[in-house]
Amino acid sequence: MATSVEDGRAEYPVRSEEDLLEARHAVRAVCLTVGFGLVDQTRVVTAASELVRNAYIHGGGGTLTIERLARPSAKGVRLTVADAGPGIANVDVALTDGYSTGAGLGHGLGGARRLMHEFWIDTRPGGGTTVCATRWTSG
């Protein structure tokens, strides 16, 4: 179970199929409170879905942290997905469309990056992966 996002930050476990659904609902709810329109809500929820599914399938589970952000000209949502899995051997290759180590189409990680304004990956073989992605309102 997650903590409340009302304080600006919440953590969600990613250990089951049900957790993936709960994460999507939580991200959508935060997007609404931040003021994203339908298109931006869809972008953030889609990115979140790809990232938590990767953590579940490839990383053996992990944690999604959702943060509400504010700066003078915009509000935003930051998603941080961390796992303790095998890591990503080559991030550049993993971000290439069509590359997949599983049964997917290979658009998840690169697609998530394109849907968000800010995106970074911290990973090392055998050391897990943390992906941080942020999207901002236009003002």
C-alpha atoms as a printed R data frame, in Angstrom:
    type eleno elety resid chain resno      x       y       z
1   ATOM     1    CA   MET     A     1  0.000   0.000   0.000
2   ATOM     2    CA   ALA     A     2  1.210   3.479  -0.814
3   ATOM     3    CA   THR     A     3  1.620   6.570   1.245
4   ATOM     4    CA   SER     A     4 -0.518   9.608   0.385
5   ATOM     5    CA   VAL     A     5  0.436  11.758  -2.593
6   ATOM     6    CA   GLU     A     6 -1.236  14.685  -0.844
7   ATOM     7    CA   ASP     A     7  2.081  15.513   0.807
8   ATOM     8    CA   GLY     A     8  3.677  15.695  -2.638
9   ATOM     9    CA   ARG     A     9  5.261  12.234  -2.712
10  ATOM    10    CA   ALA     A    10  4.086   8.622  -2.587
11  ATOM    11    CA   GLU     A    11  5.695   5.223  -3.002
12  ATOM    12    CA   TYR     A    12  4.062   2.164  -4.527
13  ATOM    13    CA   PRO     A    13  5.359  -1.406  -4.576
14  ATOM    14    CA   VAL     A    14  5.749  -3.060  -7.977
15  ATOM    15    CA   ARG     A    15  5.556  -6.779  -7.220
16  ATOM    16    CA   SER     A    16  2.398  -8.078  -8.902
17  ATOM    17    CA   GLU     A    17  0.079  -7.489 -11.862
18  ATOM    18    CA   GLU     A    18 -2.314  -5.761  -9.464
19  ATOM    19    CA   ASP     A    19  0.460  -3.347  -8.468
20  ATOM    20    CA   LEU     A    20  0.855  -2.338 -12.117
21  ATOM    21    CA   LEU     A    21 -2.812  -1.375 -12.280
22  ATOM    22    CA   GLU     A    22 -2.652   0.485  -8.968
23  ATOM    23    CA   ALA     A    23  0.392   2.411 -10.199
24  ATOM    24    CA   ARG     A    24 -1.429   3.515 -13.369
25  ATOM    25    CA   HIS     A    25 -4.423   4.734 -11.347
26  ATOM    26    CA   ALA     A    26 -2.204   6.588  -8.868
27  ATOM    27    CA   VAL     A    27 -0.248   8.320 -11.647
28  ATOM    28    CA   ARG     A    28 -3.451   9.406 -13.389
29  ATOM    29    CA   ALA     A    29 -4.829  10.804 -10.125
30  ATOM    30    CA   VAL     A    30 -1.673  12.849  -9.520
31  ATOM    31    CA   CYS     A    31 -1.740  14.125 -13.103
32  ATOM    32    CA   LEU     A    32 -5.263  15.403 -12.491
33  ATOM    33    CA   THR     A    33 -4.256  17.230  -9.297
34  ATOM    34    CA   VAL     A    34 -1.288  18.842 -11.060
35  ATOM    35    CA   GLY     A    35 -3.550  20.086 -13.859
36  ATOM    36    CA   PHE     A    36 -2.479  18.056 -16.885
37  ATOM    37    CA   GLY     A    37 -4.904  17.892 -19.789
38  ATOM    38    CA   LEU     A    38 -6.025  14.563 -21.193
39  ATOM    39    CA   VAL     A    39 -3.163  14.254 -23.711
40  ATOM    40    CA   ASP     A    40 -0.462  14.902 -21.096
41  ATOM    41    CA   GLN     A    41 -2.200  12.602 -18.607
42  ATOM    42    CA   THR     A    42 -2.081   9.859 -21.224
43  ATOM    43    CA   ARG     A    43  1.602  10.531 -21.911
44  ATOM    44    CA   VAL     A    44  2.573  10.284 -18.248
45  ATOM    45    CA   VAL     A    45  0.389   7.254 -17.519
46  ATOM    46    CA   THR     A    46  1.752   5.462 -20.594
47  ATOM    47    CA   ALA     A    47  5.351   6.207 -19.576
48  ATOM    48    CA   ALA     A    48  4.627   5.044 -16.021
49  ATOM    49    CA   SER     A    49  3.032   1.850 -17.293
50  ATOM    50    CA   GLU     A    50  6.071   1.027 -19.442
51  ATOM    51    CA   LEU     A    51  8.540   1.756 -16.649
52  ATOM    52    CA   VAL     A    52  6.767  -0.200 -13.905
53  ATOM    53    CA   ARG     A    53  6.169  -3.130 -16.269
54  ATOM    54    CA   ASN     A    54  9.911  -3.178 -17.050
55  ATOM    55    CA   ALA     A    55 10.731  -3.181 -13.329
56  ATOM    56    CA   TYR     A    56  8.251  -5.999 -12.755
57  ATOM    57    CA   ILE     A    57  9.261  -8.175 -15.709
58  ATOM    58    CA   HIS     A    58 12.988  -7.486 -16.070
59  ATOM    59    CA   GLY     A    59 13.910  -6.295 -12.581
60  ATOM    60    CA   GLY     A    60 11.929  -8.775 -10.504
61  ATOM    61    CA   GLY     A    61  9.807  -5.998  -8.980
62  ATOM    62    CA   GLY     A    62 10.669  -2.713  -7.397
63  ATOM    63    CA   THR     A    63  9.197   0.600  -6.316
64  ATOM    64    CA   LEU     A    64  7.441   3.495  -8.051
65  ATOM    65    CA   THR     A    65  7.808   6.895  -6.420
66  ATOM    66    CA   ILE     A    66  5.477   9.655  -7.634
67  ATOM    67    CA   GLU     A    67  6.289  13.271  -6.798
68  ATOM    68    CA   ARG     A    68  4.330  16.437  -7.451
69  ATOM    69    CA   LEU     A    69  6.660  19.260  -8.440
70  ATOM    70    CA   ALA     A    70  6.305  23.023  -8.702
71  ATOM    71    CA   ARG     A    71  8.441  25.761 -10.152
72  ATOM    72    CA   PRO     A    72  7.477  29.379 -10.851
73  ATOM    73    CA   SER     A    73  6.241  28.769 -14.400
74  ATOM    74    CA   ALA     A    74  4.900  25.205 -14.229
75  ATOM    75    CA   LYS     A    75  3.855  22.198 -12.215
76  ATOM    76    CA   GLY     A    76  5.054  18.697 -12.864
77  ATOM    77    CA   VAL     A    77  5.073  15.024 -12.043
78  ATOM    78    CA   ARG     A    78  8.251  13.023 -11.475
79  ATOM    79    CA   LEU     A    79  8.210   9.238 -11.678
80  ATOM    80    CA   THR     A    80 11.090   7.274 -10.200
81  ATOM    81    CA   VAL     A    81 11.059   3.530 -10.785
82  ATOM    82    CA   ALA     A    82 13.756   1.487  -9.051
83  ATOM    83    CA   ASP     A    83 14.481  -2.223  -9.023
84  ATOM    84    CA   ALA     A    84 17.267  -4.509  -7.798
85  ATOM    85    CA   GLY     A    85 17.342  -6.623 -10.942
86  ATOM    86    CA   PRO     A    86 20.235  -7.497 -13.239
87  ATOM    87    CA   GLY     A    87 20.623  -3.956 -14.598
88  ATOM    88    CA   ILE     A    88 20.825  -2.905 -18.236
89  ATOM    89    CA   ALA     A    89 24.018  -3.965 -19.974
90  ATOM    90    CA   ASN     A    90 23.852  -1.287 -22.689
91  ATOM    91    CA   VAL     A    91 21.466   1.638 -22.140
92  ATOM    92    CA   ASP     A    92 21.911   3.060 -25.660
93  ATOM    93    CA   VAL     A    93 20.875  -0.252 -27.198
94  ATOM    94    CA   ALA     A    94 17.985  -0.649 -24.723
95  ATOM    95    CA   LEU     A    95 16.628   2.765 -25.765
96  ATOM    96    CA   THR     A    96 16.645   1.789 -29.452
97  ATOM    97    CA   ASP     A    97 13.188   1.117 -30.884
98  ATOM    98    CA   GLY     A    98 12.716  -2.536 -31.688
99  ATOM    99    CA   TYR     A    99 15.214  -3.817 -29.116
100 ATOM   100    CA   SER     A   100 13.705  -6.167 -26.552
101 ATOM   101    CA   THR     A   101 15.060  -8.777 -24.186
102 ATOM   102    CA   GLY     A   102 11.560 -10.156 -23.719
103 ATOM   103    CA   ALA     A   103  8.427 -10.786 -25.742
104 ATOM   104    CA   GLY     A   104  7.590  -7.084 -26.164
105 ATOM   105    CA   LEU     A   105  7.885  -4.907 -29.239
106 ATOM   106    CA   GLY     A   106 10.877  -3.004 -27.902
107 ATOM   107    CA   HIS     A   107  9.277   0.451 -27.717
108 ATOM   108    CA   GLY     A   108  8.852   0.724 -23.931
109 ATOM   109    CA   LEU     A   109 11.987   2.388 -22.617
110 ATOM   110    CA   GLY     A   110 12.597   4.638 -25.629
111 ATOM   111    CA   GLY     A   111  8.906   5.433 -25.843
112 ATOM   112    CA   ALA     A   112  8.781   6.419 -22.186
113 ATOM   113    CA   ARG     A   113 11.739   8.738 -22.758
114 ATOM   114    CA   ARG     A   114  9.975  10.449 -25.682
115 ATOM   115    CA   LEU     A   115  6.781  10.961 -23.676
116 ATOM   116    CA   MET     A   116  8.503  12.863 -20.868
117 ATOM   117    CA   HIS     A   117 10.402  16.173 -20.729
118 ATOM   118    CA   GLU     A   118 13.260  14.905 -18.539
119 ATOM   119    CA   PHE     A   119 14.553  11.349 -18.428
120 ATOM   120    CA   TRP     A   120 17.605   9.615 -16.946
121 ATOM   121    CA   ILE     A   121 18.671   6.082 -16.180
122 ATOM   122    CA   ASP     A   122 21.092   4.888 -13.515
123 ATOM   123    CA   THR     A   123 21.985   1.229 -14.025
124 ATOM   124    CA   ARG     A   124 24.840  -1.213 -13.822
125 ATOM   125    CA   PRO     A   125 25.015  -4.905 -14.559
126 ATOM   126    CA   GLY     A   126 24.101  -6.770 -11.389
127 ATOM   127    CA   GLY     A   127 23.254  -3.516  -9.584
128 ATOM   128    CA   GLY     A   128 19.655  -2.821 -10.497
129 ATOM   129    CA   THR     A   129 18.131   0.059 -12.427
130 ATOM   130    CA   THR     A   130 16.595   3.392 -11.475
131 ATOM   131    CA   VAL     A   131 14.713   5.410 -14.083
132 ATOM   132    CA   CYS     A   132 13.587   8.965 -13.351
133 ATOM   133    CA   ALA     A   133 11.170  10.735 -15.711
134 ATOM   134    CA   THR     A   134  9.521  14.148 -15.350
135 ATOM   135    CA   ARG     A   135  6.787  15.942 -17.306
136 ATOM   136    CA   TRP     A   136  5.854  19.612 -16.811
137 ATOM   137    CA   THR     A   137  2.702  21.579 -17.505
138 ATOM   138    CA   SER     A   138  3.087  24.369 -20.028
139 ATOM   139    CA   GLY     A   139  2.581  27.096 -17.483
